[in-house]
């Protein structure tokens, strides 16, 4: 957590807060609980040929995304809603296609990264509200 940057953002709302004050409140948070709550929001499922958007058949999806029959993909859901279709390795330069030997590991790493970002956002929200809402 970047306490100096968060403190600066909160100060821009007119509230005086130091990174040390933020850290003290951060240390009171139940990070395991926040992480579990955020982790429950995300689900990644291997794509099994179902329609994607206006592409109503597996063949249309494969053609549109240039996927061979050996290529794999997965869908990402947040709060039970489909939000993306992932057909290559995320967070790397270039096009690294997914296949039977790498998809499980890549999905796991992707979910971990999504959860990590969501936890950071939730912690920042909680800390900001603590210092900016009346009665905090």
N, CA, C and O atoms as a GROMACS GRO file, in nm:
protein
  544
    1UNK      N    1   0.085  -0.117   0.000
    1UNK     CA    2   0.000   0.000   0.000
    1UNK      C    3   0.089   0.123   0.000
    1UNK      O    4   0.180   0.134   0.082
    2UNK      N    5   0.064   0.214  -0.091
    2UNK     CA    6   0.142   0.336  -0.105
    2UNK      C    7   0.081   0.443  -0.015
    2UNK      O    8   0.000   0.524  -0.061
    3UNK      N    9   0.118   0.444   0.113
    3UNK     CA   10   0.059   0.536   0.211
    3UNK      C   11   0.083   0.683   0.177
    3UNK      O   12  -0.009   0.763   0.192
    4UNK      N   13   0.204   0.721   0.131
    4UNK     CA   14   0.223   0.862   0.094
    4UNK      C   15   0.128   0.908  -0.018
    4UNK      O   16   0.073   1.017  -0.011
    5UNK      N   17   0.111   0.824  -0.120
    5UNK     CA   18   0.022   0.861  -0.231
    5UNK      C   19  -0.123   0.868  -0.184
    5UNK      O   20  -0.197   0.959  -0.224
    6UNK      N   21  -0.164   0.774  -0.101
    6UNK     CA   22  -0.302   0.775  -0.050
    6UNK      C   23  -0.324   0.896   0.039
    6UNK      O   24  -0.428   0.961   0.031
    7UNK      N   25  -0.227   0.928   0.124
    7UNK     CA   26  -0.238   1.045   0.210
    7UNK      C   27  -0.251   1.172   0.126
    7UNK      O   28  -0.331   1.261   0.157
    8UNK      N   29  -0.172   1.180   0.020
    8UNK     CA   30  -0.179   1.297  -0.069
    8UNK      C   31  -0.318   1.309  -0.130
    8UNK      O   32  -0.375   1.418  -0.135
    9UNK      N   33  -0.374   1.196  -0.176
    9UNK     CA   34  -0.508   1.199  -0.235
    9UNK      C   35  -0.613   1.243  -0.135
    9UNK      O   36  -0.704   1.318  -0.169
   10UNK      N   37  -0.602   1.196  -0.013
   10UNK     CA   38  -0.698   1.234   0.091
   10UNK      C   39  -0.681   1.382   0.125
   10UNK      O   40  -0.780   1.453   0.144
   11UNK      N   41  -0.557   1.429   0.133
   11UNK     CA   42  -0.533   1.571   0.163
   11UNK      C   43  -0.595   1.660   0.056
   11UNK      O   44  -0.636   1.772   0.085
   12UNK      N   45  -0.601   1.611  -0.068
   12UNK     CA   46  -0.662   1.690  -0.176
   12UNK      C   47  -0.812   1.711  -0.154
   12UNK      O   48  -0.871   1.799  -0.217
   13UNK      N   49  -0.873   1.632  -0.065
   13UNK     CA   50  -1.015   1.653  -0.032
   13UNK      C   51  -1.029   1.754   0.081
   13UNK      O   52  -1.141   1.785   0.123
   14UNK      N   53  -0.916   1.806   0.132
   14UNK     CA   54  -0.920   1.904   0.239
   14UNK      C   55  -0.902   1.845   0.377
   14UNK      O   56  -0.912   1.916   0.477
   15UNK      N   57  -0.875   1.715   0.385
   15UNK     CA   58  -0.857   1.647   0.513
   15UNK      C   59  -0.707   1.629   0.537
   15UNK      O   60  -0.635   1.580   0.450
   16UNK      N   61  -0.662   1.668   0.655
   16UNK     CA   62  -0.521   1.652   0.690
   16UNK      C   63  -0.497   1.512   0.744
   16UNK      O   64  -0.557   1.472   0.844
   17UNK      N   65  -0.410   1.438   0.679
   17UNK     CA   66  -0.375   1.303   0.723
   17UNK      C   67  -0.232   1.274   0.681
   17UNK      O   68  -0.186   1.319   0.576
   18UNK      N   69  -0.163   1.198   0.763
   18UNK     CA   70  -0.024   1.163   0.733
   18UNK      C   71  -0.016   1.015   0.693
   18UNK      O   72  -0.105   0.937   0.726
   19UNK      N   73   0.090   0.978   0.624
   19UNK     CA   74   0.109   0.836   0.594
   19UNK      C   75   0.113   0.750   0.721
   19UNK      O   76   0.064   0.637   0.721
   20UNK      N   77   0.169   0.802   0.829
   20UNK     CA   78   0.176   0.726   0.954
   20UNK      C   79   0.036   0.701   1.011
   20UNK      O   80   0.008   0.593   1.063
   21UNK      N   81  -0.053   0.800   1.000
   21UNK     CA   82  -0.191   0.782   1.046
   21UNK      C   83  -0.262   0.676   0.962
   21UNK      O   84  -0.336   0.593   1.014
   22UNK      N   85  -0.238   0.680   0.833
   22UNK     CA   86  -0.297   0.579   0.744
   22UNK      C   87  -0.246   0.440   0.781
   22UNK      O   88  -0.323   0.345   0.788
   23UNK      N   89  -0.116   0.429   0.804
   23UNK     CA   90  -0.057   0.300   0.838
   23UNK      C   91  -0.115   0.246   0.968
   23UNK      O   92  -0.140   0.127   0.981
   24UNK      N   93  -0.137   0.336   1.066
   24UNK     CA   94  -0.194   0.293   1.194
   24UNK      C   95  -0.334   0.237   1.174
   24UNK      O   96  -0.369   0.136   1.236
   25UNK      N   97  -0.415   0.300   1.090
   25UNK     CA   98  -0.550   0.248   1.062
   25UNK      C   99  -0.543   0.119   0.980
   25UNK      O  100  -0.621   0.026   1.001
   26UNK      N  101  -0.450   0.115   0.886
   26UNK     CA  102  -0.429  -0.005   0.803
   26UNK      C  103  -0.399  -0.126   0.891
   26UNK      O  104  -0.451  -0.234   0.868
   27UNK      N  105  -0.316  -0.106   0.991
   27UNK     CA  106  -0.278  -0.216   1.080
   27UNK      C  107  -0.396  -0.271   1.159
   27UNK      O  108  -0.388  -0.383   1.210
   28UNK      N  109  -0.504  -0.196   1.170
   28UNK     CA  110  -0.624  -0.241   1.242
   28UNK      C  111  -0.717  -0.324   1.153
   28UNK      O  112  -0.808  -0.390   1.204
   29UNK      N  113  -0.696  -0.320   1.022
   29UNK     CA  114  -0.785  -0.389   0.928
   29UNK      C  115  -0.766  -0.540   0.934
   29UNK      O  116  -0.656  -0.589   0.959
   30UNK      N  117  -0.873  -0.612   0.909
   30UNK     CA  118  -0.869  -0.758   0.898
   30UNK      C  119  -0.844  -0.792   0.751
   30UNK      O  120  -0.938  -0.814   0.674
   31UNK      N  121  -0.718  -0.796   0.713
   31UNK     CA  122  -0.682  -0.818   0.573
   31UNK      C  123  -0.723  -0.956   0.523
   31UNK      O  124  -0.756  -0.972   0.405
   32UNK      N  125  -0.723  -1.056   0.611
   32UNK     CA  126  -0.767  -1.190   0.569
   32UNK      C  127  -0.914  -1.186   0.529
   32UNK      O  128  -0.954  -1.248   0.430
   33UNK      N  129  -0.994  -1.116   0.606
   33UNK     CA  130  -1.137  -1.104   0.576
   33UNK      C  131  -1.159  -1.028   0.445
   33UNK      O  132  -1.238  -1.070   0.360
   34UNK      N  133  -1.090  -0.916   0.430
   34UNK     CA  134  -1.103  -0.836   0.308
   34UNK      C  135  -1.060  -0.918   0.187
   34UNK      O  136  -1.126  -0.915   0.083
   35UNK      N  137  -0.952  -0.992   0.200
   35UNK     CA  138  -0.903  -1.074   0.089
   35UNK      C  139  -1.003  -1.183   0.055
   35UNK      O  140  -1.030  -1.207  -0.063
   36UNK      N  141  -1.059  -1.249   0.155
   36UNK     CA  142  -1.158  -1.355   0.130
   36UNK      C  143  -1.282  -1.297   0.062
   36UNK      O  144  -1.336  -1.358  -0.030
   37UNK      N  145  -1.326  -1.180   0.106
   37UNK     CA  146  -1.443  -1.117   0.042
   37UNK      C  147  -1.415  -1.083  -0.103
   37UNK      O  148  -1.500  -1.106  -0.189
   38UNK      N  149  -1.298  -1.030  -0.131
   38UNK     CA  150  -1.264  -0.994  -0.269
   38UNK      C  151  -1.243  -1.119  -0.354
   38UNK      O  152  -1.284  -1.124  -0.470
   39UNK      N  153  -1.179  -1.219  -0.297
   39UNK     CA  154  -1.157  -1.343  -0.371
   39UNK      C  155  -1.289  -1.408  -0.413
   39UNK      O  156  -1.298  -1.466  -0.522
   40UNK      N  157  -1.389  -1.399  -0.328
   40UNK     CA  158  -1.520  -1.458  -0.359
   40UNK      C  159  -1.590  -1.387  -0.475
   40UNK      O  160  -1.679  -1.444  -0.538
   41UNK      N  161  -1.551  -1.264  -0.502
   41UNK     CA  162  -1.614  -1.188  -0.611
   41UNK      C  163  -1.568  -1.233  -0.750
   41UNK      O  164  -1.638  -1.213  -0.848
   42UNK      N  165  -1.448  -1.293  -0.757
   42UNK     CA  166  -1.387  -1.326  -0.885
   42UNK      C  167  -1.395  -1.476  -0.914
   42UNK      O  168  -1.370  -1.559  -0.827
   43UNK      N  169  -1.430  -1.506  -1.037
   43UNK     CA  170  -1.430  -1.646  -1.080
   43UNK      C  171  -1.379  -1.651  -1.223
   43UNK      O  172  -1.421  -1.574  -1.309
   44UNK      N  173  -1.287  -1.742  -1.247
   44UNK     CA  174  -1.237  -1.766  -1.382
   44UNK      C  175  -1.272  -1.908  -1.418
   44UNK      O  176  -1.243  -2.003  -1.345
   45UNK      N  177  -1.336  -1.923  -1.535
   45UNK     CA  178  -1.379  -2.056  -1.580
   45UNK      C  179  -1.327  -2.081  -1.721
   45UNK      O  180  -1.332  -1.994  -1.808
   46UNK      N  181  -1.278  -2.201  -1.739
   46UNK     CA  182  -1.233  -2.237  -1.874
   46UNK      C  183  -1.350  -2.231  -1.970
   46UNK      O  184  -1.458  -2.282  -1.943
   47UNK      N  185  -1.325  -2.169  -2.084
   47UNK     CA  186  -1.427  -2.156  -2.188
   47UNK      C  187  -1.454  -2.293  -2.249
   47UNK      O  188  -1.361  -2.366  -2.284
   48UNK      N  189  -1.581  -2.327  -2.261
   48UNK     CA  190  -1.621  -2.458  -2.313
   48UNK      C  191  -1.702  -2.446  -2.442
   48UNK      O  192  -1.786  -2.532  -2.470
   49UNK      N  193  -1.678  -2.341  -2.518
   49UNK     CA  194  -1.742  -2.327  -2.648
   49UNK      C  195  -1.872  -2.249  -2.648
   49UNK      O  196  -1.938  -2.239  -2.751
   50UNK      N  197  -1.910  -2.192  -2.532
   50UNK     CA  198  -2.035  -2.117  -2.526
   50UNK      C  199  -2.022  -1.984  -2.602
   50UNK      O  200  -1.911  -1.937  -2.626
   51UNK      N  201  -2.136  -1.925  -2.640
   51UNK     CA  202  -2.133  -1.798  -2.712
   51UNK      C  203  -2.062  -1.688  -2.633
   51UNK      O  204  -2.063  -1.687  -2.510
   52UNK      N  205  -2.002  -1.597  -2.706
   52UNK     CA  206  -1.936  -1.480  -2.647
   52UNK      C  207  -1.991  -1.358  -2.719
   52UNK      O  208  -1.965  -1.337  -2.837
   53UNK      N  209  -2.067  -1.278  -2.646
   53UNK     CA  210  -2.125  -1.158  -2.708
   53UNK      C  211  -2.214  -1.196  -2.826
   53UNK      O  212  -2.303  -1.280  -2.813
   54UNK      N  213  -2.189  -1.133  -2.939
   54UNK     CA  214  -2.270  -1.159  -3.058
   54UNK      C  215  -2.223  -1.282  -3.135
   54UNK      O  216  -2.284  -1.320  -3.235
   55UNK      N  217  -2.117  -1.346  -3.090
   55UNK     CA  218  -2.065  -1.466  -3.156
   55UNK      C  219  -2.139  -1.585  -3.096
   55UNK      O  220  -2.114  -1.624  -2.981
   56UNK      N  221  -2.229  -1.643  -3.173
   56UNK     CA  222  -2.323  -1.740  -3.116
   56UNK      C  223  -2.280  -1.886  -3.123
   56UNK      O  224  -2.345  -1.972  -3.066
   57UNK      N  225  -2.171  -1.914  -3.192
   57UNK     CA  226  -2.124  -2.053  -3.198
   57UNK      C  227  -1.976  -2.060  -3.163
   57UNK      O  228  -1.903  -1.961  -3.172
   58UNK      N  229  -1.933  -2.178  -3.123
   58UNK     CA  230  -1.792  -2.198  -3.093
   58UNK      C  231  -1.707  -2.166  -3.216
   58UNK      O  232  -1.601  -2.104  -3.205
   59UNK      N  233  -1.752  -2.208  -3.332
   59UNK     CA  234  -1.677  -2.183  -3.456
   59UNK      C  235  -1.660  -2.034  -3.481
   59UNK      O  236  -1.552  -1.990  -3.521
   60UNK      N  237  -1.764  -1.956  -3.457
   60UNK     CA  238  -1.755  -1.811  -3.476
   60UNK      C  239  -1.656  -1.749  -3.378
   60UNK      O  240  -1.577  -1.662  -3.416
   61UNK      N  241  -1.660  -1.794  -3.255
   61UNK     CA  242  -1.567  -1.742  -3.154
   61UNK      C  243  -1.423  -1.777  -3.194
   61UNK      O  244  -1.335  -1.691  -3.192
   62UNK      N  245  -1.400  -1.903  -3.231
   62UNK     CA  246  -1.265  -1.945  -3.269
   62UNK      C  247  -1.216  -1.867  -3.391
   62UNK      O  248  -1.100  -1.826  -3.395
   63UNK      N  249  -1.302  -1.846  -3.488
   63UNK     CA  250  -1.262  -1.770  -3.606
   63UNK      C  251  -1.231  -1.624  -3.570
   63UNK      O  252  -1.130  -1.569  -3.612
   64UNK      N  253  -1.319  -1.564  -3.493
   64UNK     CA  254  -1.302  -1.424  -3.457
   64UNK      C  255  -1.172  -1.399  -3.381
   64UNK      O  256  -1.103  -1.300  -3.406
   65UNK      N  257  -1.137  -1.489  -3.288
   65UNK     CA  258  -1.017  -1.471  -3.206
   65UNK      C  259  -0.898  -1.550  -3.259
   65UNK      O  260  -0.794  -1.557  -3.194
   66UNK      N  261  -0.912  -1.609  -3.378
   66UNK     CA  262  -0.804  -1.685  -3.442
   66UNK      C  263  -0.754  -1.797  -3.350
   66UNK      O  264  -0.633  -1.811  -3.328
   67UNK      N  265  -0.848  -1.875  -3.297
   67UNK     CA  266  -0.815  -1.985  -3.207
   67UNK      C  267  -0.824  -2.118  -3.279
   67UNK      O  268  -0.925  -2.148  -3.344
   68UNK      N  269  -0.720  -2.196  -3.269
   68UNK     CA  270  -0.725  -2.331  -3.325
   68UNK      C  271  -0.803  -2.420  -3.230
   68UNK      O  272  -0.842  -2.377  -3.121
   69UNK      N  273  -0.826  -2.543  -3.270
   69UNK     CA  274  -0.897  -2.636  -3.182
   69UNK      C  275  -0.815  -2.672  -3.059
   69UNK      O  276  -0.871  -2.715  -2.958
   70UNK      N  277  -0.683  -2.655  -3.066
   70UNK     CA  278  -0.596  -2.682  -2.951
   70UNK      C  279  -0.584  -2.562  -2.856
   70UNK      O  280  -0.542  -2.578  -2.741
   71UNK      N  281  -0.620  -2.444  -2.903
   71UNK     CA  282  -0.610  -2.325  -2.820
   71UNK      C  283  -0.720  -2.325  -2.714
   71UNK      O  284  -0.831  -2.372  -2.738
   72UNK      N  285  -0.686  -2.272  -2.599
   72UNK     CA  286  -0.780  -2.262  -2.487
   72UNK      C  287  -0.810  -2.115  -2.458
   72UNK      O  288  -0.740  -2.025  -2.506
   73UNK      N  289  -0.914  -2.093  -2.379
   73UNK     CA  290  -0.951  -1.959  -2.335
   73UNK      C  291  -1.028  -1.973  -2.205
   73UNK      O  292  -1.069  -2.083  -2.166
   74UNK      N  293  -1.049  -1.861  -2.139
   74UNK     CA  294  -1.132  -1.863  -2.019
   74UNK      C  295  -1.212  -1.735  -2.009
   74UNK      O  296  -1.182  -1.634  -2.071
   75UNK      N  297  -1.317  -1.744  -1.928
   75UNK     CA  298  -1.404  -1.630  -1.905
   75UNK      C  299  -1.382  -1.580  -1.763
   75UNK      O  300  -1.359  -1.659  -1.671
   76UNK      N  301  -1.389  -1.452  -1.747
   76UNK     CA  302  -1.376  -1.391  -1.617
   76UNK      C  303  -1.509  -1.334  -1.572
   76UNK      O  304  -1.578  -1.265  -1.646
   77UNK      N  305  -1.543  -1.365  -1.449
   77UNK     CA  306  -1.670  -1.318  -1.390
   77UNK      C  307  -1.638  -1.238  -1.264
   77UNK      O  308  -1.552  -1.277  -1.184
   78UNK      N  309  -1.707  -1.128  -1.248
   78UNK     CA  310  -1.699  -1.051  -1.125
   78UNK      C  311  -1.841  -1.039  -1.072
   78UNK      O  312  -1.932  -0.993  -1.142
   79UNK      N  313  -1.860  -1.080  -0.949
   79UNK     CA  314  -1.993  -1.081  -0.886
   79UNK      C  315  -2.092  -1.158  -0.972
   79UNK      O  316  -2.209  -1.120  -0.982
   80UNK      N  317  -2.046  -1.268  -1.033
   80UNK     CA  318  -2.132  -1.355  -1.111
   80UNK      C  319  -2.162  -1.308  -1.252
   80UNK      O  320  -2.231  -1.377  -1.327
   81UNK      N  321  -2.111  -1.192  -1.290
   81UNK     CA  322  -2.137  -1.138  -1.423
   81UNK      C  323  -2.016  -1.156  -1.512
   81UNK      O  324  -1.903  -1.127  -1.471
   82UNK      N  325  -2.037  -1.204  -1.635
   82UNK     CA  326  -1.922  -1.219  -1.726
   82UNK      C  327  -1.869  -1.082  -1.766
   82UNK      O  328  -1.945  -0.995  -1.811
   83UNK      N  329  -1.740  -1.064  -1.751
   83UNK     CA  330  -1.681  -0.934  -1.783
   83UNK      C  331  -1.572  -0.939  -1.889
   83UNK      O  332  -1.539  -0.837  -1.949
   84UNK      N  333  -1.516  -1.057  -1.913
   84UNK     CA  334  -1.418  -1.064  -2.020
   84UNK      C  335  -1.394  -1.208  -2.066
   84UNK      O  336  -1.430  -1.305  -1.999
   85UNK      N  337  -1.334  -1.215  -2.182
   85UNK     CA  338  -1.297  -1.341  -2.246
   85UNK      C  339  -1.147  -1.334  -2.266
   85UNK      O  340  -1.098  -1.248  -2.339
   86UNK      N  341  -1.073  -1.424  -2.204
   86UNK     CA  342  -0.926  -1.421  -2.209
   86UNK      C  343  -0.876  -1.537  -2.294
   86UNK      O  344  -0.896  -1.653  -2.259
   87UNK      N  345  -0.813  -1.505  -2.405
   87UNK     CA  346  -0.768  -1.610  -2.497
   87UNK      C  347  -0.616  -1.609  -2.516
   87UNK      O  348  -0.564  -1.684  -2.599
   88UNK      N  349  -0.547  -1.526  -2.441
   88UNK     CA  350  -0.400  -1.525  -2.442
   88UNK      C  351  -0.352  -1.492  -2.302
   88UNK      O  352  -0.429  -1.446  -2.218
   89UNK      N  353  -0.225  -1.515  -2.278
   89UNK     CA  354  -0.170  -1.491  -2.144
   89UNK      C  355  -0.174  -1.342  -2.114
   89UNK      O  356  -0.122  -1.262  -2.191
   90UNK      N  357  -0.236  -1.305  -2.002
   90UNK     CA  358  -0.239  -1.163  -1.965
   90UNK      C  359  -0.107  -1.118  -1.905
   90UNK      O  360  -0.028  -1.200  -1.857
   91UNK      N  361  -0.083  -0.988  -1.908
   91UNK     CA  362   0.031  -0.925  -1.840
   91UNK      C  363   0.167  -0.960  -1.900
   91UNK      O  364   0.269  -0.944  -1.833
   92UNK      N  365   0.170  -1.007  -2.023
   92UNK     CA  366   0.298  -1.032  -2.090
   92UNK      C  367   0.293  -0.965  -2.227
   92UNK      O  368   0.187  -0.949  -2.287
   93UNK      N  369   0.410  -0.928  -2.276
   93UNK     CA  370   0.418  -0.867  -2.408
   93UNK      C  371   0.397  -0.976  -2.514
   93UNK      O  372   0.440  -1.090  -2.497
   94UNK      N  373   0.333  -0.938  -2.620
   94UNK     CA  374   0.311  -1.033  -2.729
   94UNK      C  375   0.192  -1.123  -2.704
   94UNK      O  376   0.123  -1.112  -2.603
   95UNK      N  377   0.170  -1.212  -2.798
   95UNK     CA  378   0.055  -1.302  -2.793
   95UNK      C  379   0.101  -1.441  -2.753
   95UNK      O  380   0.155  -1.516  -2.835
   96UNK      N  381   0.081  -1.476  -2.627
   96UNK     CA  382   0.112  -1.610  -2.579
   96UNK      C  383  -0.022  -1.681  -2.564
   96UNK      O  384  -0.098  -1.653  -2.472
   97UNK      N  385  -0.047  -1.772  -2.655
   97UNK     CA  386  -0.176  -1.842  -2.654
   97UNK      C  387  -0.186  -1.938  -2.536
   97UNK      O  388  -0.086  -1.986  -2.483
   98UNK      N  389  -0.309  -1.962  -2.498
   98UNK     CA  390  -0.336  -2.056  -2.390
   98UNK      C  391  -0.354  -2.196  -2.448
   98UNK      O  392  -0.408  -2.212  -2.558
   99UNK      N  393  -0.309  -2.296  -2.373
   99UNK     CA  394  -0.325  -2.434  -2.418
   99UNK      C  395  -0.348  -2.523  -2.296
   99UNK      O  396  -0.349  -2.475  -2.183
  100UNK      N  397  -0.365  -2.649  -2.319
  100UNK     CA  398  -0.396  -2.742  -2.210
  100UNK      C  399  -0.287  -2.745  -2.104
  100UNK      O  400  -0.316  -2.771  -1.987
  101UNK      N  401  -0.162  -2.720  -2.142
  101UNK     CA  402  -0.054  -2.731  -2.044
  101UNK      C  403  -0.031  -2.603  -1.963
  101UNK      O  404   0.036  -2.608  -1.860
  102UNK      N  405  -0.086  -2.489  -2.007
  102UNK     CA  406  -0.059  -2.366  -1.932
  102UNK      C  407  -0.183  -2.295  -1.877
  102UNK      O  408  -0.170  -2.203  -1.796
  103UNK      N  409  -0.301  -2.335  -1.917
  103UNK     CA  410  -0.421  -2.257  -1.882
  103UNK      C  411  -0.450  -2.254  -1.732
  103UNK      O  412  -0.486  -2.149  -1.680
  104UNK      N  413  -0.434  -2.364  -1.662
  104UNK     CA  414  -0.467  -2.367  -1.519
  104UNK      C  415  -0.375  -2.273  -1.441
  104UNK      O  416  -0.421  -2.195  -1.358
  105UNK      N  417  -0.247  -2.280  -1.468
  105UNK     CA  418  -0.150  -2.194  -1.400
  105UNK      C  419  -0.175  -2.047  -1.433
  105UNK      O  420  -0.167  -1.962  -1.345
  106UNK      N  421  -0.205  -2.018  -1.557
  106UNK     CA  422  -0.228  -1.879  -1.599
  106UNK      C  423  -0.356  -1.826  -1.536
  106UNK      O  424  -0.360  -1.712  -1.490
  107UNK      N  425  -0.461  -1.906  -1.534
  107UNK     CA  426  -0.586  -1.863  -1.471
  107UNK      C  427  -0.563  -1.834  -1.323
  107UNK      O  428  -0.612  -1.734  -1.271
  108UNK      N  429  -0.489  -1.918  -1.256
  108UNK     CA  430  -0.462  -1.900  -1.114
  108UNK      C  431  -0.385  -1.770  -1.089
  108UNK      O  432  -0.418  -1.693  -0.999
  109UNK      N  433  -0.282  -1.748  -1.169
  109UNK     CA  434  -0.203  -1.625  -1.155
  109UNK      C  435  -0.285  -1.501  -1.185
  109UNK      O  436  -0.269  -1.398  -1.119
  110UNK      N  437  -0.372  -1.510  -1.285
  110UNK     CA  438  -0.456  -1.397  -1.323
  110UNK      C  439  -0.553  -1.365  -1.209
  110UNK      O  440  -0.570  -1.249  -1.173
  111UNK      N  441  -0.615  -1.468  -1.154
  111UNK     CA  442  -0.709  -1.444  -1.043
  111UNK      C  443  -0.636  -1.382  -0.924
  111UNK      O  444  -0.688  -1.290  -0.862
  112UNK      N  445  -0.518  -1.431  -0.892
  112UNK     CA  446  -0.442  -1.375  -0.781
  112UNK      C  447  -0.415  -1.226  -0.802
  112UNK      O  448  -0.427  -1.146  -0.709
  113UNK      N  449  -0.381  -1.191  -0.923
  113UNK     CA  450  -0.353  -1.050  -0.953
  113UNK      C  451  -0.479  -0.965  -0.944
  113UNK      O  452  -0.475  -0.854  -0.892
  114UNK      N  453  -0.590  -1.017  -0.994
  114UNK     CA  454  -0.717  -0.944  -0.985
  114UNK      C  455  -0.756  -0.923  -0.839
  114UNK      O  456  -0.798  -0.814  -0.801
  115UNK      N  457  -0.742  -1.027  -0.759
  115UNK     CA  458  -0.778  -1.017  -0.617
  115UNK      C  459  -0.687  -0.917  -0.547
  115UNK      O  460  -0.733  -0.836  -0.467
  116UNK      N  461  -0.560  -0.924  -0.576
  116UNK     CA  462  -0.464  -0.831  -0.514
  116UNK      C  463  -0.503  -0.686  -0.543
  116UNK      O  464  -0.501  -0.602  -0.453
  117UNK      N  465  -0.536  -0.658  -0.667
  117UNK     CA  466  -0.576  -0.521  -0.705
  117UNK      C  467  -0.707  -0.482  -0.636
  117UNK      O  468  -0.722  -0.368  -0.591
  118UNK      N  469  -0.800  -0.575  -0.628
  118UNK     CA  470  -0.929  -0.547  -0.564
  118UNK      C  471  -0.911  -0.522  -0.414
  118UNK      O  472  -0.976  -0.434  -0.357
  119UNK      N  473  -0.823  -0.598  -0.350
  119UNK     CA  474  -0.795  -0.577  -0.208
  119UNK      C  475  -0.734  -0.438  -0.187
  119UNK      O  476  -0.774  -0.366  -0.096
  120UNK      N  477  -0.638  -0.402  -0.271
  120UNK     CA  478  -0.577  -0.268  -0.259
  120UNK      C  479  -0.683  -0.159  -0.275
  120UNK      O  480  -0.683  -0.062  -0.199
  121UNK      N  481  -0.772  -0.175  -0.370
  121UNK     CA  482  -0.878  -0.076  -0.392
  121UNK      C  483  -0.973  -0.068  -0.273
  121UNK      O  484  -1.012   0.040  -0.231
  122UNK      N  485  -1.010  -0.184  -0.219
  122UNK     CA  486  -1.101  -0.187  -0.105
  122UNK      C  487  -1.035  -0.126   0.019
  122UNK      O  488  -1.099  -0.052   0.092
  123UNK      N  489  -0.909  -0.157   0.042
  123UNK     CA  490  -0.837  -0.099   0.155
  123UNK      C  491  -0.829   0.053   0.139
  123UNK      O  492  -0.853   0.127   0.234
  124UNK      N  493  -0.796   0.099   0.020
  124UNK     CA  494  -0.790   0.243  -0.004
  124UNK      C  495  -0.926   0.308   0.020
  124UNK      O  496  -0.933   0.417   0.075
  125UNK      N  497  -1.033   0.242  -0.022
  125UNK     CA  498  -1.168   0.295  -0.001
  125UNK      C  499  -1.199   0.304   0.148
  125UNK      O  500  -1.248   0.407   0.196
  126UNK      N  501  -1.170   0.198   0.221
  126UNK     CA  502  -1.198   0.195   0.365
  126UNK      C  503  -1.119   0.305   0.437
  126UNK      O  504  -1.175   0.378   0.519
  127UNK      N  505  -0.992   0.316   0.406
  127UNK     CA  506  -0.909   0.417   0.472
  127UNK      C  507  -0.953   0.558   0.436
  127UNK      O  508  -0.959   0.646   0.521
  128UNK      N  509  -0.985   0.580   0.310
  128UNK     CA  510  -1.031   0.712   0.266
  128UNK      C  511  -1.160   0.749   0.338
  128UNK      O  512  -1.174   0.860   0.389
  129UNK      N  513  -1.254   0.654   0.343
  129UNK     CA  514  -1.380   0.681   0.413
  129UNK      C  515  -1.356   0.708   0.561
  129UNK      O  516  -1.420   0.796   0.620
  130UNK      N  517  -1.265   0.636   0.621
  130UNK     CA  518  -1.237   0.655   0.764
  130UNK      C  519  -1.196   0.800   0.792
  130UNK      O  520  -1.237   0.858   0.892
  131UNK      N  521  -1.115   0.855   0.705
  131UNK     CA  522  -1.062   0.989   0.730
  131UNK      C  523  -1.146   1.101   0.670
  131UNK      O  524  -1.128   1.217   0.707
  132UNK      N  525  -1.237   1.070   0.578
  132UNK     CA  526  -1.312   1.177   0.511
  132UNK      C  527  -1.459   1.185   0.547
  132UNK      O  528  -1.522   1.289   0.529
  133UNK      N  529  -1.516   1.077   0.598
  133UNK     CA  530  -1.659   1.081   0.633
  133UNK      C  531  -1.677   1.147   0.769
  133UNK      O  532  -1.595   1.130   0.859
  134UNK      N  533  -1.785   1.222   0.784
  134UNK     CA  534  -1.812   1.284   0.914
  134UNK      C  535  -1.819   1.178   1.026
  134UNK      O  536  -1.876   1.070   1.007
  135UNK      N  537  -1.762   1.211   1.139
  135UNK     CA  538  -1.766   1.120   1.253
  135UNK      C  539  -1.657   1.015   1.251
  135UNK      O  540  -1.653   0.929   1.339
  136UNK      N  541  -1.568   1.021   1.153
  136UNK     CA  542  -1.464   0.918   1.144
  136UNK      C  543  -1.360   0.939   1.251
  136UNK      O  544  -1.264   0.862   1.260
   0.00000   0.00000   0.00000
